[in-house]
Amino acid sequence: MTQHGTGGVGTHLALLLNVFLVSTSFPIGAAITGALEPAALNCVRFAMAAAVFAVLVTLRREWRRPRLRDGLRYLLLAGSLVGFFVAMFAALRLTSAINTSSLFTLVPLFSVAIALPLLGQRTPPLQLAFMLLAAFGALWVVFKGSLANALALSLGEGDLIFIAGCVSLAAFSPLTRRLDVGENLLSQTFWTLLVGTAMLALIGAGDLATTDWRAIPRTAWSGIAYLAVFTTAVTFYLMKYASLRLPAAKVMSYSYLTPSFVVILEAIRTGGMPAPTILIGAGITALATLFLQLSATARPQRA
């Protein structure tokens, strides 16, 4: 198993690309969530992503027949992502984008809490301080520098569903390192996505059977295809790649940059510049995340 406390430049670039792709999933997901029920939508999404990796594994001739004991490993890894994506699409029907964006910043702290009993990783105080600073910057962006907006955050049913999804996602990085047996990454990704597809097919069997597939608009299919290839297949691979090279806290801390990426995307879409208060928050988050990655106490400590 590859384990490096600081990773390499490629690892951090992979995580930056991952954050960018994840940030695009929020507006696209919100736009198409009404086209299909969450489990059915994500079942199609995972199936498409698995098909992409089936082609890649075939072209590279890296097929590996899984053993029976691999089943639990694939089930846990797939379950982590399935839980998040289903919760995300369900929550987007019940709560606002502001609430989900703010709650998403809890993922790194959840990951730290999970990594302690699972891996024995204790996050040093300096790293925790940088994580809290990054969270502050991210929330500043989400709430547009307004205390009134922050105080207005109220947790409803959709928010609680999304928090559960965030806990599920936070477990992915620690689980990846804990369950790694040196298996080929492409093959492992394919089988995990296939297991995720099967899980979603069981969860959403009723919705899959009653959906009028011909009535789904082409724009929704385009969105699902984008989510399948870029924010499922590609991000799944990037997360697994980075999780084998960096501690869980560092991997998940990149999610703090998501609101800043959303601000950049919105500025590109509208052709306008974000407000100065938002730029301040984005800058704080970026610097705190950079300091976290470069902190002297880079290697995870054992409990």
C-alpha positions in Angstrom: 0.0 0.0 0.0 1.3 3.5 -0.9 1.4 5.7 2.1 3.1 9.2 2.0 2.4 11.9 4.5 2.8 14.8 2.1 2.0 13.2 -1.3 3.4 14.8 -4.4 2.5 17.7 -6.6 0.4 15.3 -8.8 -1.6 14.3 -5.7 -2.5 17.9 -4.8 -3.3 18.7 -8.5 -5.6 15.7 -8.5 -7.4 16.9 -5.4 -7.8 20.4 -6.9 -9.3 18.9 -10.1 -11.6 16.8 -7.8 -12.8 19.9 -6.0 -13.5 21.7 -9.2 -15.5 18.8 -10.6 -17.4 18.3 -7.3 -18.3 22.0 -7.3 -19.9 21.7 -10.7 -22.2 18.9 -9.4 -24.2 21.2 -7.1 -25.7 23.4 -9.8 -26.1 20.6 -12.2 -27.6 18.3 -9.6 -30.1 21.0 -8.5 -31.1 21.5 -12.1 -31.9 17.8 -12.8 -33.0 16.5 -9.4 -36.6 16.8 -10.4 -36.2 14.6 -13.5 -35.7 11.3 -11.5 -36.0 10.0 -7.9 -32.6 10.2 -6.1 -31.9 6.5 -6.0 -32.9 5.9 -9.6 -31.0 8.9 -10.9 -27.8 7.8 -9.1 -28.3 4.2 -10.2 -28.1 5.4 -13.9 -25.2 7.6 -13.0 -23.2 4.8 -11.3 -24.0 2.4 -14.2 -22.7 4.9 -16.7 -19.6 5.5 -14.6 -19.0 1.7 -14.3 -19.3 1.4 -18.1 -16.6 4.0 -18.5 -14.2 2.1 -16.3 -15.1 -1.2 -17.9 -13.8 0.2 -21.2 -10.7 1.6 -19.5 -9.9 -1.7 -17.8 -10.5 -3.6 -21.0 -8.2 -1.3 -23.0 -5.4 -1.6 -20.5 -6.0 -5.3 -19.9 -6.2 -4.9 -16.2 -9.2 -7.1 -15.4 -9.0 -8.8 -12.1 -11.6 -11.3 -10.9 -12.7 -10.3 -7.4 -12.5 -12.8 -4.6 -15.5 -13.5 -2.3 -13.8 -11.7 0.6 -13.4 -8.5 -1.6 -17.2 -8.2 -1.6 -17.3 -6.5 1.9 -14.5 -4.1 0.9 -16.3 -3.0 -2.3 -19.6 -2.8 -0.4 -18.2 -0.4 2.2 -16.5 1.8 -0.3 -19.5 2.0 -2.6 -21.8 2.5 0.3 -19.9 5.6 1.4 -20.4 7.3 -2.0 -23.9 6.0 -2.5 -25.0 7.3 0.9 -23.7 10.8 0.1 -25.1 11.1 -3.5 -28.6 9.8 -2.5 -28.6 12.1 0.5 -27.4 15.1 -1.6 -30.2 14.7 -4.3 -32.8 14.1 -1.6 -31.7 17.1 0.4 -31.7 19.4 -2.7 -35.5 18.9 -2.8 -36.0 20.0 0.7 -33.3 22.6 1.5 -31.4 25.5 -0.1 -28.1 25.5 -1.8 -26.8 27.9 0.9 -27.5 25.4 3.6 -26.0 22.4 1.8 -22.9 24.4 0.8 -22.3 25.4 4.4 -23.0 21.9 5.8 -20.6 20.5 3.3 -17.7 22.2 5.1 -18.2 19.7 8.0 -16.9 16.8 5.9 -13.2 17.3 6.8 -13.9 17.4 10.5 -16.1 14.3 10.2 -13.3 12.6 8.4 -10.9 13.4 11.2 -13.2 11.9 13.7 -13.6 8.7 11.7 -9.9 8.4 10.9 -9.0 8.3 14.7 -10.7 5.0 15.5 -10.4 3.5 12.0 -6.7 4.3 11.3 -5.4 5.6 14.6 -4.7 8.9 13.0 -4.6 11.9 15.4 -4.7 15.2 13.6 -2.1 17.6 15.2 -3.4 20.8 16.8 -1.8 23.0 14.1 -3.6 21.1 11.3 -6.9 21.4 13.3 -6.3 25.1 13.6 -5.9 25.5 9.8 -9.0 23.3 9.2 -11.1 25.6 11.4 -9.7 28.7 9.7 -10.5 27.1 6.3 -14.0 26.3 7.5 -14.4 29.9 8.6 -13.4 31.2 5.2 -15.7 28.7 3.4 -18.6 29.8 5.6 -17.8 33.4 5.0 -18.2 32.7 1.2 -21.4 30.8 1.7 -23.0 33.5 3.9 -21.5 36.4 1.8 -19.7 37.9 4.8 -23.1 38.5 6.5 -23.6 37.5 10.2 -27.4 37.9 9.6 -27.2 35.2 6.9 -25.2 32.9 9.2 -27.7 33.3 12.0 -30.6 32.6 9.6 -29.3 29.1 9.0 -31.9 26.7 10.4 -31.6 23.0 10.2 -34.7 21.3 8.7 -35.3 17.8 7.4 -33.3 18.3 4.3 -30.3 19.6 6.2 -30.3 16.6 8.5 -30.4 14.3 5.5 -27.5 16.1 4.0 -25.5 15.9 7.2 -25.9 12.1 7.2 -24.7 12.1 3.6 -21.6 14.2 4.6 -20.8 11.7 7.4 -21.0 8.9 4.7 -18.7 10.8 2.4 -16.2 11.6 5.2 -15.7 7.9 5.7 -14.5 7.3 2.2 -10.9 8.4 2.5 -10.2 6.6 5.8 -11.9 3.5 4.5 -9.9 3.6 1.3 -6.6 3.5 3.2 -7.9 1.0 5.8 -9.2 -1.5 3.2 -6.3 -1.1 0.7 -4.7 -4.4 -0.3 -2.6 -3.2 -3.2 -5.2 -4.0 -5.8 -5.0 -2.3 -9.2 -6.8 1.0 -8.9 -8.7 0.9 -12.2 -10.0 -2.6 -11.5 -10.9 -1.8 -7.9 -12.7 1.4 -9.0 -14.8 -0.6 -11.6 -15.9 -3.3 -9.2 -16.7 -0.7 -6.5 -18.8 1.3 -8.9 -20.6 -1.9 -10.1 -21.4 -2.8 -6.5 -22.7 0.7 -6.0 -24.9 0.4 -9.1 -26.3 -2.9 -7.6 -27.0 -1.2 -4.3 -28.8 1.7 -5.9 -30.8 -0.7 -8.1 -32.0 -2.5 -4.9 -32.7 0.8 -3.1 -34.5 2.4 -6.0 -36.1 -0.7 -7.6 -39.6 0.7 -7.3 -38.7 4.0 -8.8 -36.7 2.3 -11.6 -39.7 0.2 -12.5 -42.3 3.1 -12.6 -40.1 5.8 -14.2 -41.3 6.9 -17.7 -37.8 6.9 -19.3 -39.0 8.4 -22.6 -40.4 11.4 -20.8 -37.0 12.4 -19.4 -35.8 15.5 -21.2 -32.5 15.5 -23.2 -31.1 18.2 -20.9 -31.5 15.9 -17.9 -29.8 13.0 -19.7 -26.9 15.3 -20.6 -26.6 16.3 -16.9 -26.7 12.7 -15.8 -24.0 11.8 -18.3 -21.8 14.6 -17.1 -22.3 13.6 -13.5 -21.6 10.0 -14.4 -18.3 10.6 -16.2 -16.8 13.6 -14.5 -18.3 13.8 -11.0 -18.6 10.1 -10.4 -16.0 8.1 -12.4 -13.3 10.7 -12.5 -13.7 12.0 -8.9 -14.0 8.5 -7.5 -10.6 7.7 -9.1 -9.0 10.9 -8.0 -10.2 10.5 -4.4 -8.9 6.9 -4.2 -5.6 7.9 -5.7 -5.1 10.7 -3.2 -6.4 8.8 -0.2 -3.6 6.3 -0.6 -1.0 9.1 -0.6 -2.3 11.6 2.0 -3.9 11.4 5.5 -7.7 11.5 5.5 -7.8 15.0 7.0 -5.7 16.5 4.2 -7.6 14.8 1.5 -11.0 15.9 2.8 -9.7 19.4 3.7 -9.8 20.3 0.0 -13.6 20.3 0.2 -13.3 23.6 2.0 -12.4 25.1 -1.4 -15.8 24.0 -2.9 -17.7 27.3 -2.2 -14.8 29.3 -3.7 -14.9 27.2 -6.9 -18.7 27.7 -7.0 -18.1 31.5 -6.8 -15.6 31.4 -9.6 -18.0 29.3 -11.8 -20.8 31.7 -11.1 -18.6 34.7 -12.0 -17.7 33.0 -15.3 -21.3 32.2 -16.0 -22.6 35.7 -15.3 -19.6 37.7 -16.5 -19.5 39.7 -13.2 -17.0 39.9 -10.4 -17.9 38.5 -6.9 -18.3 41.0 -4.1 -15.2 41.9 -2.2 -16.4 40.2 1.0 -16.8 36.9 -0.9 -13.3 37.3 -2.4 -11.9 37.8 1.2 -13.5 34.6 2.3 -12.3 32.7 -0.7 -8.8 34.0 -0.1 -8.9 32.9 3.6 -10.0 29.5 2.6 -7.4 29.1 -0.1 -4.5 30.2 2.2 -5.7 28.1 5.1 -5.9 25.0 2.9 -2.4 25.7 1.5 -1.0 26.1 5.0 -2.7 22.9 6.1 -1.0 21.0 3.2 2.4 22.6 3.9 2.3 22.3 7.7 5.4 20.9 9.3 3.5 18.2 11.0 2.4 16.6 7.8 2.6 13.0 8.8 -0.4 11.5 10.6 0.2 10.6 14.2 -0.8 7.3 15.7 -3.0 7.1 18.7 
